[in-house]
Amino acid sequence: MSGYQNKKMRLSQLKVGSKGIVKEFTDLEMSIKLMEMGCLPGEEVKVERIAPMGDPIAINVAGYQLSLRMREASTIILL
């Protein structure tokens, strides 16, 4: 048995300039709001900016910039 663990990468863990593909959500209620704003499974997201105190973050998704709280970003699981 290898020591490899399949860890889920969350949007909240990305650094500025990093990209990921939305895979799924961990919060049903939040997922509905995020999907209405263009964060759909299969969509590429890129972290554009992180506020000086670390919250909120600005991401580029579906051709526009969206600001999310870290709590919201932590509900987005990436590929």
Buried (B, 14 or more C-beta within 10 A) or exposed (E): EEEEEEEEBBBBBBEEEEEBEBEEBEBEEBBEEBBEEBBEBEEEBBBBBBEEEEBBBBBBBEEEEBBBEBEBBBBBBBE
